């Protein structure tokens, strides 16, 4: 099982129910193949960086999931065929980055004062 993250930009003219239906169909592809769905963040309407299909706004959804590569490819195909989707991107999350936000941050230790004085003398 590999961790993935998908960013989907929906057309803002689509109904909320249509957006939810496409999203659920996509997540069901992952669930039915033995994968697990993590967090699903609905960012809502945002201004696009550039026009896509003559649209200036999109409805953003970001979802995390773990699965084998085949279901991720099936999700990609489903999103390509969905009329409500303006753009999407499925990214494999590197193993080092999995859970990085929940890991405690390490403290950066400063050099002892004697080393700082020696470094300052070298600069002169």
C-alpha positions in Angstrom: 0.0 0.0 0.0 1.3 3.4 -1.0 0.2 6.8 0.4 -1.3 9.2 -2.2 -2.8 12.7 -2.2 -5.3 14.0 -4.8 -6.2 17.6 -5.5 -9.4 18.0 -7.5 -10.7 21.3 -8.9 -14.4 21.2 -9.6 -16.4 23.6 -11.8 -18.2 26.1 -9.5 -21.3 25.9 -11.7 -21.8 22.3 -10.7 -24.3 21.5 -8.0 -23.0 20.6 -4.5 -24.7 17.2 -4.8 -22.9 16.6 -8.1 -19.6 17.4 -6.6 -20.3 15.1 -3.6 -21.4 12.3 -6.0 -18.2 12.5 -8.1 -16.1 12.7 -5.0 -17.8 9.7 -3.3 -17.6 7.6 -6.5 -13.9 8.3 -6.6 -13.4 7.4 -3.0 -15.5 4.3 -3.4 -13.0 3.1 -6.1 -10.3 3.3 -3.5 -12.3 1.7 -0.7 -13.7 -1.2 -2.9 -10.1 -2.2 -3.9 -8.9 -2.5 -0.3 -7.5 1.0 0.1 -8.2 3.4 2.9 -9.3 7.0 2.7 -7.8 9.5 5.1 -8.7 13.1 5.5 -10.9 14.9 2.9 -10.5 18.7 3.0 -13.0 20.8 1.2 -11.3 24.1 0.6 -14.3 25.6 -1.2 -14.3 28.2 -3.9 -10.9 29.7 -4.8 -9.7 32.0 -7.5 -7.6 30.0 -10.1 -4.0 31.1 -10.9 -5.0 31.1 -14.6 -8.2 30.4 -16.5 -9.1 26.7 -17.1 -11.8 26.1 -19.7 -12.7 29.9 -19.5 -13.4 29.6 -15.7 -11.7 32.0 -13.2 -12.9 30.1 -10.0 -12.8 26.5 -8.9 -14.1 24.4 -6.0 -11.0 22.7 -4.4 -11.0 19.4 -2.6 -7.9 17.7 -1.3 -8.0 14.0 -0.2 -5.5 11.6 1.2 -5.6 7.9 0.7 -3.5 4.7 0.7 -3.9 2.1 -2.0 -2.1 0.0 -4.6 -1.1 1.7 -7.9 -4.0 0.2 -9.9 -6.9 1.8 -7.9 -5.1 5.2 -8.1 -5.0 4.8 -11.9 -8.7 3.9 -11.8 -9.4 7.0 -9.8 -7.4 9.1 -12.4 -9.6 7.6 -15.2 -12.8 8.4 -13.3 -11.8 12.0 -12.7 -10.7 12.5 -16.3 -14.2 11.4 -17.5 -16.2 13.4 -14.9 -17.6 16.6 -16.5 -17.7 18.4 -13.2 -13.9 18.2 -12.8 -11.8 21.0 -14.3 -8.4 19.7 -13.3 -7.0 17.1 -10.9 -3.6 15.8 -9.8 -2.8 12.6 -8.0 0.5 12.6 -6.2 2.3 9.8 -4.4 3.4 11.0 -1.0 7.1 10.1 -0.3 7.5 7.7 2.6 9.6 10.3 4.5 6.7 12.8 4.4 4.0 10.5 5.7 2.9 11.8 9.0 5.4 14.7 8.9 2.9 17.1 10.2 2.3 15.1 13.3 5.9 14.4 14.1 7.5 16.6 16.8 9.9 19.1 15.5 13.5 18.6 16.5 15.3 21.5 18.2 18.1 23.2 16.5 21.0 23.6 18.9 23.2 26.6 18.6 27.0 26.3 18.7 28.7 26.9 22.1 29.8 30.5 22.6 33.5 29.5 22.1 32.8 28.3 18.6 30.9 31.5 17.7 33.9 33.6 18.9 36.3 31.4 16.8 34.1 31.8 13.7 33.9 35.6 14.2 37.7 35.8 14.5 38.1 33.9 11.2 35.9 36.4 9.4 38.2 39.3 10.5 
